[in-house]
Amino acid sequence: MSKNTEILETVVNSNEEAGNSLETAIFDALVDARSTCEVNGSNSSECAVAWDIVEELQAEKSHHKQAAKIKSSLENYCAIHPNALECRVYDI
């Protein structure tokens, strides 16, 4: 169970290499949750904690996908040419 906690803390705290390490951590947490539930029973608190960790990792993966917003062509253009007429924002 401490292995799951270490995996969760490592992945959540490190934003570098989020894709591969997060996928690996989810897979490892799934394997560990299944084995924990087989050993301790599906109604044990250890099993519940292991599956909570899997859910937290999957939620973190979902948040990373939402954060990686795809820019429109206008946003890309304005990033390159911030003084273009199309990119000016006026406060009224």
C-alpha positions in Angstrom: 0.0 0.0 0.0 2.9 2.4 0.7 4.1 1.7 -2.8 0.8 3.1 -4.2 1.1 6.2 -2.1 4.6 6.8 -3.3 3.5 6.3 -6.9 0.6 8.8 -6.4 2.8 11.4 -4.8 5.6 11.1 -7.4 3.2 11.4 -10.4 1.1 14.2 -9.0 4.1 16.3 -7.8 6.0 16.0 -11.1 4.6 17.6 -14.1 7.5 16.5 -16.3 7.0 13.6 -18.6 3.4 13.6 -17.6 2.2 11.3 -20.4 4.4 8.2 -20.0 4.9 8.3 -16.3 1.2 8.8 -15.6 0.3 5.9 -17.9 2.9 3.7 -16.2 1.7 4.8 -12.7 -1.9 4.0 -13.6 -0.9 0.6 -14.8 1.2 -0.1 -11.8 -1.6 1.1 -9.5 -4.1 -1.1 -11.2 -1.9 -4.2 -10.9 -1.3 -3.4 -7.2 -4.9 -2.7 -6.5 -6.0 -6.0 -8.0 -3.3 -7.9 -6.0 -4.2 -6.0 -2.8 -7.9 -6.9 -3.2 -7.0 -10.6 -3.9 -4.9 -10.8 -0.8 -7.0 -8.7 1.7 -10.4 -9.2 0.2 -12.6 -6.9 -1.8 -14.2 -5.4 1.3 -11.0 -4.5 3.1 -9.9 -0.9 3.7 -6.6 -1.6 1.9 -8.5 -2.6 -1.2 -10.6 0.6 -1.1 -7.4 2.8 -0.7 -5.7 1.0 -3.6 -8.7 1.7 -5.9 -8.9 5.3 -4.6 -5.3 5.8 -5.7 -6.2 4.4 -9.2 -9.1 6.9 -9.4 -6.9 9.8 -8.4 -4.3 8.9 -11.0 -7.0 8.7 -13.7 -8.4 12.0 -12.6 -4.9 13.5 -12.9 -4.6 12.2 -16.4 -7.9 13.7 -17.3 -6.8 17.1 -15.9 -3.6 17.0 -18.0 -5.7 16.4 -21.1 -7.9 19.4 -20.3 -4.9 21.6 -19.6 -3.4 20.8 -23.0 -5.8 23.0 -24.8 -5.3 23.1 -28.6 -4.9 26.7 -29.8 -6.8 28.0 -32.8 -5.1 29.3 -35.8 -5.8 32.9 -34.7 -4.2 32.2 -31.3 -1.2 30.8 -33.0 -1.0 33.8 -35.3 -1.4 36.3 -32.4 1.4 34.5 -30.5 3.7 35.2 -33.4 2.4 38.6 -34.3 1.0 40.3 -31.2 0.8 43.7 -32.7 -1.4 42.7 -35.7 -4.7 44.4 -36.0 -6.6 41.1 -35.6 -4.9 40.5 -32.3 -5.4 43.8 -30.6 -7.7 43.8 -27.6 -9.2 47.1 -26.5 -10.6 47.9 -23.1 -13.7 49.9 -23.1 
